């Protein structure tokens, strides 16, 4: 990783909390801007406890008109199983919530993806004409996702007349390695900001911290790329929140534009 010692983030240690497999691009961008990224995933990703739903979905893939992937993790855990059974069905339209997921699909050779280009959430995806009632009514939709999560997408598509199967292909859990790297950086006054791209990860962090750690967290700038994450952080009693534009590019722009203390 190359550091730009004269960049706008020079001298700043910034925590990247994306899952390990998705952390490198933002960490590298921070380093290129002069910052010191500290990768500390708040979510650990593993295969689903029960693989059968994915197996069943792959076997009846030709029955679906639309395959929605909630995240790059959904792509990484579902698409290899799909392609192992043959080529991507020509009539099956792929859809994604965010551009990172579009890129993950493209890396597996799946193109023609339907996805929002500005906001990256279920609401934005549902606004696209390809998911309107006249397009999905009477059709079968597969949603590849992790365990739990919001039901808005599935519920709305069902209300529009689609038959929806939610396929859990991976599971999420909190960090298992302990919080000592974060606490050590805080205690040594060398942790300047955190970037958080998941409300679930934010909750894991808050719950794992003791009173000392929560005091550190409350006074540390928290850069988040979605209003829902900001709202959830405020509900935890946090107030030093900087809402950025979406995705890694939005987070990086927010970091670069921030009025850092001298």
Buried (B, 14 or more C-beta within 10 A) or exposed (E): EEBBEEBBBBEBBBBBBBBEEBBBBBBBBBBBBBBBBBBBBBBBBEEBEEEEBBEEBBEEBEBBBBBBBBBBBBBBBBBEBBBEEEEBBEEBBBBBBBBBBBBBBBEBEBEEBBBBEEBBBBBBBBEBEEBEEEBBEEBBBBBBBBBEBBEEBBEBBBEBEBBBBBBBBBBBEBBEEEBEBBBEBBEEEEBBBBBBBBBBBBBBBBEBBEEEBBEBBBEBBBBBBBEEBBEBBEEBEBEEBBBBBBBBBBBBBBBBEBEBEE
